Amino acid sequence: IDAIDPVFGDELGFSARAALAGGEHGGTDQVQALTFAMQVGLAAVLRSRGAAPAAVIGHSVGEVAACVIAGVFDLADGARIACYRARGFRSVQGAGAMALVALSFADAEQRLAGQQQVVAAISAAPESTVISGTADAVRAIAAEWSAQGIVTRAVNTDVAFHSPAMDALTGELARLTGALSPRPARIPLYSTAMADPRSAAPRDGDYWVANLRGRVRFTEAVTAAAEDGHRLFLEIAPHPVVSHSIVDTLTAAGLDEYAVLPLHRRNMPEVRSVTTTMAALHCHGAPVRLGPSHT
């Protein structure tokens, strides 16, 4: 966190350390950047205890941390990308909304055909999709579908990620991220921005435009990882957000031997969360170091 704090100060005008320590997380722009900070920080904690990933999947802003963890960018450049994304949200936050609906992506997309203000944005699980758009339109559609018996749940955001609301932000993001120099990933890196989750496309300006504006193909990435033999999944986040989607995807794939672990849970002490996760990883066969100071 201390290593990336100068980048946060220069690009966003606040301290990641102060925000995380004090609990003042600010608006959507700061929360997005702090999510990156927390993910790369916790990944470093895991590595220091011998837990290194066999592969990485990033979800939306999580793709920035995934690229750092996989060696595509160093820590400073990863922080710059996270800040570039976050800074753009200042002009659109407060106007958008998202909702999770119990429909396949194809079904949600078909139902939204001809709709100008709301799109199917995230393929979360085989029967779970996030829709995104203007606040009033998302709420109206969610209410309409809920009345039809479709389970819906509001997503806690005021930005319409992965929708036409992002169009005004893509030019500047492409310019800024295009000046960076991505490297080939050192460990398998599954994309949630490309049609092929195994794509080795460079994480250049065009990639980050797709990451911001395009559909999040999380279901496809998890499916590809499972097809490649991965069975132990760890979600690095402040609270489980996509763990249930991973379980649903693996279950739909017909798998019955797997584990999906969250690293943190809301209102659980941080040290307890990490040590509990380390023990769970150990019990599931992952190589970790468990010494007197960690138990």
C-alpha positions in Angstrom: 0.0 0.0 0.0 2.8 2.4 0.8 4.4 1.7 -2.5 1.3 2.7 -4.5 0.3 5.7 -2.3 2.3 8.2 -4.3 0.4 7.2 -7.4 -2.9 7.5 -5.6 -1.9 11.0 -4.4 -0.8 12.1 -7.9 -3.7 10.7 -9.8 -6.6 10.8 -7.4 -5.5 13.2 -4.6 -5.9 10.9 -1.6 -4.0 8.4 0.4 -4.9 4.7 0.0 -3.3 4.0 3.4 -5.3 6.7 5.2 -8.5 5.7 3.5 -8.1 2.0 4.4 -7.0 2.6 7.9 -9.6 5.2 8.7 -12.5 3.6 6.9 -13.4 6.7 4.9 -13.7 5.1 1.5 -15.3 8.0 -0.4 -17.4 7.6 -3.5 -17.4 5.0 -6.3 -14.2 6.4 -7.8 -12.2 5.9 -4.6 -13.9 2.6 -3.8 -12.8 1.2 -7.2 -9.2 2.3 -6.7 -9.2 1.0 -3.2 -10.4 -2.4 -4.4 -7.3 -2.7 -6.5 -5.1 -1.6 -3.5 -6.7 -4.2 -1.2 -6.4 -7.0 -3.8 -2.8 -6.5 -4.6 -2.0 -6.0 -0.9 -3.7 -9.2 0.1 -2.1 -11.1 -2.8 1.3 -10.0 -1.4 0.2 -11.2 2.1 -0.7 -14.6 0.6 2.6 -14.9 -1.3 4.5 -14.1 1.9 2.9 -17.1 3.4 3.7 -19.4 0.5 0.3 -19.3 -1.2 1.0 -18.5 -4.9 -1.8 -18.8 -7.5 -1.7 -21.4 -10.2 -3.8 -19.0 -12.4 -5.7 -15.7 -12.0 -9.1 -14.4 -13.0 -10.0 -10.7 -12.7 -13.6 -9.4 -12.6 -14.0 -5.9 -14.0 -11.6 -3.7 -11.9 -10.2 -6.9 -10.6 -8.6 -7.4 -13.9 -6.1 -4.7 -13.0 -5.0 -6.5 -9.9 -5.0 -9.8 -11.8 -2.5 -8.3 -14.3 -0.2 -7.2 -11.5 -0.4 -10.6 -9.8 0.3 -12.3 -13.1 3.3 -10.1 -13.9 1.8 -8.2 -16.8 2.4 -4.8 -15.0 4.5 -3.8 -12.1 2.7 -2.4 -9.0 3.1 1.2 -10.0 1.6 0.8 -13.5 -1.2 -1.3 -12.1 -2.0 1.5 -9.7 -2.0 4.0 -12.5 -4.5 1.9 -14.5 -6.8 1.6 -11.5 -6.6 5.3 -10.9 -7.2 6.2 -14.6 -10.4 4.1 -14.5 -11.5 5.5 -11.2 -10.9 9.1 -12.1 -13.2 8.8 -15.1 -16.1 7.7 -12.9 -16.3 11.1 -11.3 -18.2 12.5 -14.2 -20.8 9.7 -14.3 -21.3 8.6 -10.7 -24.7 9.1 -9.3 -26.5 8.6 -12.6 -26.4 4.9 -13.0 -27.5 1.6 -11.4 -27.0 -2.1 -11.8 -29.1 -5.1 -10.7 -28.5 -8.9 -10.5 -31.2 -10.9 -12.2 -31.8 -14.7 -12.2 -31.6 -15.1 -16.0 -29.0 -16.4 -18.3 -27.1 -13.7 -20.2 -28.8 -14.7 -23.5 -32.3 -14.5 -21.9 -31.6 -11.1 -20.3 -30.1 -9.8 -23.6 -33.2 -11.0 -25.5 -35.6 -9.3 -23.0 -33.7 -6.1 -23.3 -33.7 -6.1 -27.1 -34.5 -2.6 -28.3 -33.9 -1.1 -24.9 -31.7 2.0 -25.1 -31.1 2.8 -21.5 -30.3 -0.7 -20.0 -28.0 -3.5 -21.2 -27.0 -6.9 -20.1 -23.5 -6.2 -18.7 -22.1 -9.1 -16.7 -22.3 -12.8 -17.3 -22.1 -13.7 -13.7 -23.1 -17.4 -13.7 -25.1 -19.6 -16.1 -28.4 -18.4 -14.7 -27.3 -15.1 -13.3 -26.7 -11.8 -15.1 -26.1 -8.2 -14.1 -27.9 -5.5 -16.0 -26.7 -1.9 -16.1 -28.0 1.5 -17.2 -29.6 4.7 -16.1 -30.8 4.5 -12.5 -34.6 5.0 -13.2 -34.6 2.5 -16.1 -32.8 -0.2 -14.2 -35.1 0.1 -11.2 -38.2 0.0 -13.4 -37.0 -3.1 -15.3 -36.0 -4.8 -12.1 -39.4 -4.1 -10.6 -41.2 -5.3 -13.7 -39.2 -8.6 -13.9 -39.6 -9.1 -10.1 -43.3 -8.9 -10.5 -43.0 -11.6 -13.2 -41.4 -13.9 -10.6 -37.8 -13.3 -11.7 -35.5 -12.9 -8.7 -33.7 -9.5 -8.8 -31.3 -7.8 -6.5 -30.0 -4.3 -6.6 -26.2 -3.9 -6.9 -24.7 -1.3 -4.5 -23.3 1.1 -7.1 -24.3 4.4 -8.6 -22.3 3.9 -11.8 -23.6 2.0 -14.9 -20.4 0.0 -15.5 -20.1 -1.9 -18.8 -22.8 0.1 -20.5 -23.1 3.0 -22.9 -22.6 5.3 -19.9 -18.9 4.4 -20.3 -18.6 5.6 -23.9 -17.5 9.1 -22.9 -14.7 7.7 -20.7 -13.1 5.3 -23.2 -11.0 7.8 -25.3 -9.1 9.2 -22.3 -8.6 5.7 -20.8 -7.2 4.4 -24.1 -4.8 7.3 -24.3 -3.5 6.9 -20.8 -3.2 3.1 -20.7 -1.8 3.0 -24.2 1.3 4.7 -22.9 2.1 1.8 -20.6 4.1 -1.4 -21.6 2.3 -4.6 -20.7 4.4 -7.8 -20.6 3.3 -11.4 -21.3 1.8 -13.0 -18.2 4.1 -15.2 -16.2 1.2 -17.4 -14.9 -2.1 -18.3 -16.7 -4.3 -15.3 -16.8 -7.9 -15.7 -17.8 -9.7 -12.7 -19.4 -13.2 -11.6 -18.6 -13.1 -8.9 -21.3 -12.4 -11.0 -24.4 -14.6 -13.5 -26.1 -11.8 -16.1 -25.6 -11.0 -16.2 -21.9 -7.6 -17.8 -22.7 -6.7 -14.9 -25.0 -3.1 -13.7 -24.8 -4.1 -10.3 -26.3 -1.8 -7.5 -25.0 -3.3 -5.6 -22.1 -3.0 -2.4 -24.0 -5.3 0.6 -24.4 -7.8 -1.3 -26.5 -7.9 -4.0 -23.9 -8.8 -1.6 -21.1 -11.5 0.0 -23.2 -13.0 -3.5 -23.6 -12.6 -4.1 -19.9 -14.5 -0.9 -19.0 -17.2 -0.7 -21.7 -17.8 -4.3 -22.8 -19.5 -7.3 -21.2 -17.8 -9.0 -18.3 -17.5 -12.7 -19.2 -17.0 -14.1 -15.8 -18.9 -17.3 -16.3 -16.8 -18.1 -19.4 -13.5 -17.4 -17.6 -14.4 -19.6 -14.6 -15.6 -22.4 -17.0 -12.3 -22.2 -18.9 -10.3 -22.5 -15.7 -12.4 -25.5 -14.6 -11.9 -27.1 -18.1 -8.1 -26.6 -17.6 -8.3 -28.5 -14.3 -8.5 -25.8 -11.7 -10.6 -26.8 -8.7 -9.6 -24.5 -5.8 -10.8 -20.9 -6.1 -10.0 -18.0 -3.7 -11.9 -14.7 -3.9 -9.7 -11.8 -2.9 -12.2 -9.1 -1.9 -13.4 -7.2 1.2 -16.5 -9.5 1.3 -17.6 -12.4 -0.9 -19.2 -10.9 -4.1 -18.5 -13.5 -6.8 -18.0 -16.7 -4.8 -21.6 -17.7 -5.3 -21.3 -17.2 -9.0 -18.2 -19.5 -9.1 -20.1 -22.2 -7.2 -23.1 -21.9 -9.6 -20.8 -22.1 -12.6 -18.9 -25.1 -11.4 -22.1 -26.9 -10.4 -23.6 -26.2 -13.8 -20.5 -27.7 -15.3 -21.2 -31.0 -13.5 -18.3 -30.7 -11.1 -18.8 -32.0 -7.5 -15.2 -31.8 -6.2 -14.1 -28.3 -5.8 -13.7 -25.5 -3.2 -14.5 -21.8 -3.3 -13.1 -19.8 -0.5 -13.5 -16.1 0.4 -10.5 -14.3 1.8 -12.4 -11.8 3.8 -15.9 -11.5 5.3 -17.5 -8.2 6.4 -17.3 -7.6 10.1 -14.7 -10.3 10.7 -11.4 -9.2 12.1 -8.8 -9.1 9.3 -6.1 -11.2 10.9 -8.7 -13.9 11.7 -10.0 -13.8 8.1 -6.5 -14.3 6.6 -5.4 -17.0 9.0 -8.7 -18.9 8.6 -8.2 -18.8 4.8 -4.6 -20.0 5.1 -5.8 -22.9 7.1 -8.6 -23.7 4.6 -6.1 -23.5 1.7 -3.8 -25.9 3.6 -6.7 -28.3 4.2 -7.6 -28.3 0.5 -4.0 -29.2 -0.5 -2.6 -25.8 -1.4 1.1 -25.3 -0.5 1.2 -22.7 2.3 3.4 -22.0 5.3 1.7 -22.4 8.7 4.0 -21.5 11.5 3.5 -20.5 15.2 3.1 -16.9 14.2 0.3 -17.7 11.8 -1.9 -20.2 13.7 
